[in-house]
Amino acid sequence: MILGHPDAVISGQGERETALVKSAEKFVKEFELLIKIILNGPLQVPDEESDHLSLKRRTFTFQLALFDSAWCSFLNSFVVWKAKDARSLEEDLIRAACRLELSMIQTCKMTPEGDSGPLSHDMKAIQKQVSEDQKLMREKVLHLSGVAGIERMENALSDTRMKFFNARESGSSISPLNTPILFPSPASASLGSSDKASNLTMDSEKQSSAVRSLFRDKVDLKDIGSSGLIHSVSLSSQESLDKENVRIVNEYVHGERVFADISSLAGEHQSGILAKVKETMENAFWDGIIESVRQDEPNYSRVVELMREVRDGICAMAPQNWRQEIIEAIDLEVLTQVLNLGKLDVDYLGKILEYALITLRKLSAPAYEDELKKKHQQFMKDLADTCWASDSSENSEVIALIKGLRFVLDQIQELKQEISKARIRILEPFLKGPGALYFLGQDFTSRYGHPSNAVAALPLTAKWLSSAREGKDEEWAQHITLRSELTSRHESSSSFLPSTTLRTGGSSLVKMSGNKADASSTSNASHYIETIDPHLECKGVEIDLLVRLGLLKLVNKITGLTEGELPETMNLNFFRLRNVQSQVQKIIVIATSLLVLRQTLLSQRMVSSQAHMDTLLSDSFKQLSKCLDSVADAGIQDIVEILSTAVDEDNKLADVTLRPSKEIMARMLSKSLQEEDAVFTRVSRAVYLAVRGVVLGGTGKQGRELAEIALQKVGASLLLDQVVEAASVLVVAAKVSVIVHGPWYANLTKE
């Protein structure tokens, strides 16, 4: 943002701004090189220190050190720059609070003791509004500057009241704009004097409260302000844990069984690059420890710290009466003395690691104890073999030590995950019951306030509902018409759908919805919600209809969803909605590809019958689905290869004959997947109507039949199950959200 949009981020061109831009350029450059080295290995880059155009080899370890240095420099520049803005914003908030206070005193004719005469309805409303606005400003100042900022605000308000009443007694006037001057605290004064310094000391005692707030330091709980308003700011770690708990509950109410590490609920959404970066960083960490121990003068401090992590990790999971024994068995003072002798005592370290593994087995579930025992014994055997390799060299002993530490720490993490899973299993009755929905509602209230404040607190949700309301009546009328036609068909004929044909070559391969027992089997999520409402069909209630159509429009967008545009009520479902959007886009691509294949087969007369056509389409559909699910960057050429392969295998054509068909299909597919193309418009509209059929008609028979009617118009009835699966997620998300956020939606729709 700083490099790409400097005008939007930075105001002014002072020393702080110049230093920030320079440090940002350096940081981004080193970061890009780091990623390239992670993905492609060591690189040859120009040597900036040399006067000649020579190249220098950058390894991962060397580049990581440069990146770390650039990051620290950027962080310092950013904090220096941002601290000025934070202080300025604090002053603006306090000044606004003082103006509100002065306006209220004048309007309500208040006395120095805080009393006022008989108040009209309007005056009462003014007092209430000023109180709420000042409360909001206190919260903003507390988050920005901590307790010190609140104290400055209260002093300013008190000073404002005193000056007003003094001016009134003396007969002079006071303007609401003449609010008290805010005197800088010693911390902020010292910060101002650092403008000329090239570096910023990161000692927390010397930082201003505004700087500390950027790092989420703890703010003590206390009564703040004359109104007795109590603010509580917890540690960021507690906030993180609370968020993870909310995510777990949210997953359960949407029908997902969460048996995973609570800190990795979104891990499945990480790209391959992120996973590779994580693996590379972990390996670099352990390589660094090995190098620190291999030196002529070994540094064992990191080994001691890792052993402390082992001890503390076991103690955190063990019963209270075990902890003294664990501390004595893993005695860090003795370990430090042994390591300071200058030579590794492998036997002593091996006993510590073995004790740690035995303790972990005792803490694990009895069902897994035997399995873990075999696993641990095999590892200790492998470790001994490594240690005695190369004639028991010191190098092998170092590798054995580090491997042992890494293995034990991995086992601790695995056991923590198992404990988390066990706790979640215990809580399953709650997570599946109405209490979970109540819990989500309470958490939402704590984050966004009472439903009566929905208009101010939920601007994105208000905008989202407003956009869903556009065309709502037309969408509902179309749905009612299609549903009526479907009912009439059932009454007039025993068969479900008449065969229809596209001019490009329709398919009679129809997945008969009437043969489906129940749609609840299509999704775990729909199965969960059916315990609340067996039908899931939209009855036309305004809030339910708006939420369903709003979700449908979100996932129907061509550009990828971002968290910034998501309504506040759907923040917890970002990855869920992104996944549905991806499924919808995949359905459009497959449907378009099958249309292109059908047109090619008919134009070149490669099929002998409709059954032959259906077989080719079915085979291609399966391969396309597999390819698009497994290959992240699959392109048009990959799709064409699959389509042509199906034709080649069936018709036994030579490459010479097939090549023109490939070129034709590639051109047709490329054109048909353009947003402005008529084929794309028709296919995407058909998929939209199919998803809408399930979203409004429910995941039962009726919803499936409505979806099938829409898909059959573009010869894509093979994709019915995929459409129902994607749409059922939206139905569940809408149902849960209406229950949890109903009061907020009600207030927003009133507006």
N, C-alpha and C positions, 0 to 999 in steps of 0.2 A: 504493500500500500504506500509506503513512504517513497519508494523509488518510482512506482508506476503512476501514482496520483499525488504528487507532493502538494499541489495547490489545495486539494481537499483535506489533507492531513495537517499541513503545517501553515501557520499564519506567522508572517514575519521572516526575516533573514538575519537573525542575530547569531552570536557565537554558538549558542546551544543548538540552533537549528542546523547550522553548517556542520557542526561536529556529528550530529545525529545522522545526517544524510551520508557523510563520508563513512561512518561506522556501519551504516546499513549496506552500502555498496560492498564494503569489504566482507561483511558477514554473508551476504547472499552469494558472493563469488566463491567463498570457501565452502559454503554449504553445497552449492552445485557440484563443485569438484569432489566433495566427499561422497555424494550420491553416485557420481560416475565411477568412482573407485570401488564403492561397495558393489555396484552392478557389474563392472567390467574388469576389475582388478587394477593393479598399479598403472599409472599413466605417466607419460613424458610431457611436462609442461614447461613453458619458458621460465628461465631463471631471472626473477625480477632484480636480484641483487647483483647480477653480473652486467657489465657494460656491453658484452657481446651477446649475440642472438644464440645462446646455448640453451639446451634443454636439460631439465632436472627431473629425476625419477621421483614421483610421489607415491609412497606406500600408504596403506591405510593408517597405520599408527602415526606416521609423520603428519598426514593430512588431518587426522583427528585432533592432534595437538594444535595445529593452526586454526582449525575450526573452533576449538574451545577458546582460544585466545581472542578470535574475532567476535565470538558470542559474548564474552565478558566485556569487551570494549563496547559493543553495541548496547548491552544491558545498562552499563554505566551511563552512556550518552542518553539512552531513552529515559532513565529515571531522572536525570538532571533536567531534561526537557519537560517531562511529564509533571514533575513536582510543581513547576511554575503554574501549569494549567490547573492542577488540583487545588492549589492555593487560591487561584483566581476564581475557580468555580465555587469553592467554599465561601468566599467573600460575596459572590453574587447571590448565593442561597440565603446567607444571613441578612444581606441587604433587603432581599425580597420579604423575608420573614418580618423584618422590622417595619417595612412599609405596610404590611398587612396588619400588624399590631397597632400602628399609629392610626390607620384608617378605621379600625374597629373601635378604638377608644373615642375617636371624634364622632363617629356615626352613632354609637350607642351611649354617648355622654357618660362615660365611666368615670368613677372617682379614683383617687390614688389608692384607696383600699381595695379596688377591684369591683366595687358595687356599681350598680346602675339603677336608674329609675324603672318604671313600668316599661316593659319591652313589647313592641308590636311583633306580629308574626314575622315580618321582614327582618327586624333586628335580631330575633332569635335565630333565624336562618343564617344571617351574616355571622353571628358568633360561632355557630356550629361549623360553617364552612371554613372560617378562619382557623378554628381549632384543628380541623382535619387537614387543612393545607400545611399548617405549621408542624403537625405531627409527621407528615410526609417529608417535609424539609429536614426535620430532626433526623429521620432515618437516613436520608441521603448524606447529611453531614457526618453522621456517625460512621457510615460505611466509608466515607471519603477520608475523614481525618481522625476518627476515633473519639475517645472521651474528651480530648483536648479541644477538638472542634465544637463539641456540644457545649463545653464550658464557655468558649468564646461566643457562641450563639446566645446562650442564656445571659451572659454579661451584656451583650449588645441589646437584647430585648429589654433588660432592666434599665439600661442607660437611656434607651428610647423613651420608656415610660417616664423616667425621672425628668428628662429634658422637656418632655411635653408639658407635664404638670407645673414645672418651674416656669416655663414660658407663659402658661395660661395665668398663673398667679401674678406675674410681672406685667401682664397685659400685652406682651409681644406675641408675634405669630411664629408658628413653626410649620414648615412645609414637609409633606410626606417624603419629599426627595432629599431633605437634609437629614439623612439618617446618620447615626454615630459612625465615626471613623474607626475602622477595625485596627487595633494595634497588633502588630506581628508579635508572635511568641518568640522567645529566645531561639527555639529550634528553627523557626522559619527564617529568623534574622541570620543565623549562622549559615543557613542554606543559601541565602542570597549572596553572601560573601564568597561563596564557592564558585561563582560564575567565572572568575578569572582563573580558577584552577583547572588543570588539564585532566585530572582524575578525581573520582568521587570515592571517598572511603565508605565501605559498606558496613561499617560498625553500626549496629542497630541503635546504640546509645547516642550516636551523633546524627542520626537521621531525623528529619522532621516527621511529624505524625502523618503528613500526606504521603511521604515516601514509604513509610512503614505500611500504610494501607494498601499500597500497590502489591506488597508481598503477603497480604492477608495475615498480618500478625494478630495475635489474640487481643481482644479488648475485654477488660474485666467487666463482670456483670455488676451493675449498680443502678440505683435510682438516679435518673438524669432529668434535670429541668424542674422548674417550679410546679409544673402540672403533675409531677409524680409519675410521668410516663416511664415505664420500665423497658429498656432495650436489652436484648440478649444477642450477643454475637458469639457463636461457638467457633471452635477451631475448624479450619478447613478440612481436616481429616474427618471430623465428626460429620460435617456437611456432606462430604463425599460418601461416607457410609450410609447416611440417610438417603441420599440419592440412589445408591445401589439397592437399598431395601425397597424403595418405591418402584424401581425398575423390575425387581423380582416379582412384586405383587402385580404390577401391570402385565407382566408376561403371563402370569397365571390366569388373570381374569380374561385374557385373550385366548386362553386355551393352550398355551405353550407350557410344557413341563420343563422347568428350569433345574437341571441337575448339572450345574457347571460352576466354575469359580465366579463368585459374585462380581469380581472386578473385570470380567471378560464377557459380559453379555453381548457386547457389540463386536466381539473378536472375530466372529464369522464374516463380518463385513469388511475386515481389513484386506487390503489388496495384497497381491503377491510381493510387491515392492516393499511394503511396510513389514511383512513377515521376514523378508530377506534382510532388511535393515536391522530389525530386532535381533535376528540370529547373528549377524555380523558384529553388532555391538557387544552382544554377550560373549562371543568368542574373543573379541579384542580385550574385553575386561579380564578374562581368565588368562589370556596370553600375557597381559601386562603384569599380572601377579606372578606368573612363572618367571618373567624376565627380572622382576624385582628381587626374587629369591636366588636367581642364578648368578647375580653380580659377584664381583670379587669380594665386596663387602655387602653381604645379603641384608635386605631390609625385610624383617619378618613382621613388621607392624600390621600390615594388611592381613597376614595370615591370622594374627591374634584377633583382629577385628571380625574376620569371617567366623572364627571359632566362637567369638562372643555372640554373633548372630545365630549360630547353631544352638548355643546354650539358651539364649533368650527365646528362640523359636520353640524349643522343646518345653521350656518352663511355661510359656504362654498357653500351651495345650494341656499340660500335665496337671493333675490334682495338686492342691496346696501342700499336702503332706509329702509329696515327692520332691519338691523344689530344692530343699536343702541338700538332698542326696545328689541331685543333678548338678548343683553348683559346686559341690565338693568333688564330684567325679570329673567335671570339666573345669578345673581350677586354672583360671587365666593367669594368675600370678606365677604359679609353678610352670605353666606353659611358656610364659615370657622368659623365665630364668633358663629353662632348658634350651630355648631357641637362641638366647644370647650367648650360649657357650660356643656358638659358631658352627655347629655341626648338627644336622638333623638327626634326632633320635626317632627312627622310624618305628621301632617297637612301641615307644610311648605314644606316639601319634596314632598308631594303628589301634591301640587299646581304647583311646578316646573315641575314635570314629566307630569302632565296634560297639562300644557302650551306647553311643548315640543311636545307632541302628537298632540295637536290642530294645532300647527305650521306645523308639518309634513303633516297633512291632507291638509292644505292650499297649500302646495308645491306640492302635488301629483296631478295627472291628475283628472279633474272633474268627469270622468266616474267612478273612484274608490273611490271618497270621501265618499259617503254614506256607501260603504262596509267597508272602513277603520274606519269610525266613530263607526259602530256597533262593530267592532273588538276591538277598543280601549276602548270603554265603557265597554264591557264584561271583558276585562283585568283589568280595574280599579276596577270593582266590585269584581273580584276574589282576587285582591290585598287587598281590604278592608276586605274581609272575612278572608284572611290569617292573616291580621294585628289584627283582633279582636278575632282570635282563641286563645285558651288556656288562656282565661281571659285577653286578651290584654297584654300578657307578652312581655318583652323587646326582647326576643329571636324571637318572631314572627314578631316584628317590624323590626328587622334587616333583616330577611329573606324577608320581604315585600319590604324593600328598595333595596336590591340587585337584587331581581327579577324585580323590576321596572326599575332599571338602565339597566339591561341586555336586557329587552324587548325594551326599547327606542333605545338602540344602535343597536339592530337587525333591528328595523324599519328604522333607518337611513341608514343602509347598503342596505336594500331592496329598499329604495327610490333612493339611488345612482345607483343601478342596473337598475331601471326603467328609470332614466335619461339617463344612458348610452344606453339603448335600444332605447329611443326616438331619441337620437343623431344619432344612427346608421340608424334608419329609415329615418331620414332627408337626410342622406348621401347615401341612397341606389342607386339613379340614378348614382352617381359617382362610387360607388362600383361595379355596374353592367356594367359600360362602359369601353371604352379603356383607360380612364384616370387612372383606377386602375392598369392596367398592366404597364402603364408608371411609376406610383408611385413605384411599386415593382422594376422596372428596375433601377430607380434613387436610391432607398435604397440599392440595391445590389452594385451599383457603389460606393456609399459612404462607403460601408464596404470592398469591395475587389478591388477597383480601376478601372481604364479604361480597356476595353476589350483587349487592346494591351498588357497588363501585365498579361493576363490570365494564362500563363504557370507558372509563379512564384507565383501568388496569389491563384491559384486553383489546388494544387497538387492532392487532392483526386478526384476532378472531372476529371482531366486528366487521372488518373489511371483507373477510372470507365469507361470512354469512350474507353480507350485502351482495357479493358477486354470485353466490348460490341462489339468491332470491331472483336475480335476473333470469327470466325464462323458466322459472320454477313452475308456474301454472301451465305453461305450454308443455313442459316435460311430463308433468303429471297427467295432463289430458291425453297425451299420446300413449302413455302407459295404460291408462284406463281403456282407451280404444283398443289397443292390442290385446289386452286381457279379455275384453268382451268378445273380440273376434275369435280368440282362442277357445273361449267357452262355447261359442256358437258352433265351432268346428267339432268340438267334442260331442255336442248334442246331435249334430247332423250326420256324423260319420264315426265309425268305430276306429278308423285309422287316424293316426295323429297328424301327419303332415303329407300333403300332396307333393309329388315330386316336381321340383322346379329346376329350370335349366338356365344358366347364363349363356349369353350369346358367344362367349369365349369357350364354351364347353362345360356345362354344369355337370355335377356329379350326383348320381343317385345313391351314393354311399352316405346314408344318413344314420346318425346314432339316435335310435328311437328313445326319446325321453320317457315314454310311457312304460318302458321296461325297467326303468330304474326304481329300485325299492324306496330309497330315501336319500336325500342329498346330504344328510348329516355325516355320511361316510366320506364325503369329499374333503373334509377339513376337521382337524382337531378343534379349531376355534369354533366352527359352527356347532360342533357337538357340545361344547361347553355352554354356549349361549342357549341352545335348545333346552337346557335344564331350567332356564329362566322363561323363555318364550318359545313354545314348540313351533310356531309358524314363521317368525322372523320377517313376515311380509310387512311392507310399509302400508299403514292404514290411511295415510294422507295427513297425519298430525303434523302441523307446521314445523316444529323443531326437529322431529325425526326426519321429515322429508328434506329439510334444509341441510342437515348434517350429512345425510346419505348422498345427496347431489353434490354437496361441497367436496366430499372425499372423492367422488367420481371425477369431478373436474380437476382435482389436484393430480391424480394419477394419470389423467388423460393428456397432460401437458407433454409436449415434445421435449422441451428442455428439462434436464434433471432437477428434481426437487432439491431445495437447499433449506437448511434449518432456519435461515433468516426469514424466509417467506411463509413458514409453517405457522398456523394459528397456535396460540399459547396452549389451547386445550389438547393439541396433538403433539406436543413436544416429545413426549415419551414414545411416540409411535413413528419417529422419523425413519428409522431403518426399515420398519415394517412397510410403510407407505412407499419408500424408495424401492423395495423389493417388488411390491405390486406393480409399480410403474414400469419396472424392468420387465416383469412378466407380460404386461399389456403390450409393450413395445415388441417383445419377442413374438407374441401372437400375431401382431400386424406384419412383421417381417416374414414369418412362416406362411401366413395366409397369402401374402403377395407372391412369395416364391412359388407356392403351389399353383397359383393362377398363371404365372409365367410358364411353369413346366407344362401345365395342361394346354396352354395355347401353342407352345412349341410342338408338343406331341401331335396335336390335331393338324397344325399347319403342314407338318412334314409327314403326316400319315404314318406314324410309328406305332399306332395301337390298332388292334384288330377288333376290340369290343369294349363295351362299357366296363365289364368286369376286369378286363385287362388294364384299363385306365385306373380303376379303383385300386388295384393291387400296386401299381407303380406309385400312385399318390400316397398310399398308406406307407409303403416302404420309405419313400422320400421324407415323409412327415416324421417318422421315427428317427431317421438319421439326422435330420435337421434339428430336431429337439435335442438330441444327444450332443451335437456339435455346439449349438448355441449355449447349452448348459455348461459345457466343459471347457470351451475355448473362449477366453475373455475378450480377445480382440479379433474374433472371426469377422471376415469381410465378405464382399460380394463374390470374390473368386472362390473362397471356401464353400460358399453356398452353391455356386454353379457347379463346382466339382462334385458335390453330393448329388445334385439333380441329374447331372450327366452320367454319374456312375450308375444310378438306378436304371437309366435308359440303356447304358452300355451292357450291363449284366443281363438285362432281360432280352435285348435285341441282338446281342453278340455283334455289335457294329465295330468296324475298324476305326482307329483314331482319325483317319483321313475323312471319313464320313461324319464323324461326331464333331470335329473341330468347328465347322461352321455353326452347328447347333449351340456349342458353348459360347461362341462369340455373340450369337443372336440373343441367347438368354442373358448374358452379362449386360448387354446394352439395354434390353428390356427391363431387367431387374433394377439397374442403376437409375433408369428414368422413372420407373414406377415407385421407387422409394424416395423421390423428391417430394417435398411438402406440398408444392403447388400442382403436382401432377394429378390428373383426374382419377387414375387408378388408385393412387395412395389415398386420395380424399374419400373415394367410395369404400375402400377396405377399412380405413381407420374409422369411418362413420359406422360401418357395420359392426366392428368390434366394440365401439362405444355403446351402440344400442344393445349388443349382446350382454355386455357387462351391466348396463343399466337394467336390463331385464331381470338379472339376478339380484342386483342391489335393491331394487324396488319390489320385485316379486318374491324375494326370499330364495333360500337355497333348496327348497323343495321342488316338487314336480313342476309347478307352475313357472317358477323362475328358470328352470332348465329349458322348458319348452319355449319360453320367450327368447332365451339366448340362442336356441337352435334355429328359430325362425330367422333371426338376424344373420347368423353365420351362414346359413344355407344360401342366402342371396349372393354371397361371394364364393360359394363352393368351399367353405371352410368348416363344415360341420365336424370334421375330424378334431377340431380344436375345442370342442365343447367342454371337455373335462378341465382343460387348462383355464378356460374362461370362468367356469364355476369356482375353481379353486382360488383364482385371484379375487373374484368378486366376493366370495364368502369371507375373506379377510376384511374387506371393507364393511360388510354387513355387521360383523362382530365389533369392529372398531367403532362404528356408528352407534350400535346398541349400547356398548359400554360407556361411550362418551355422553350419550343422552342421559344415562342413569347418573353418572358421576358429575357431569357439568351442567345438568339440566337447569338449575337455578340461575347460573350465569347466562346461559342461552336465553332463558325467559326474559331476563332484564335487557339483553341486547336486542331481542326481537321487538320489544316494546318501543325501542327507539326507532 
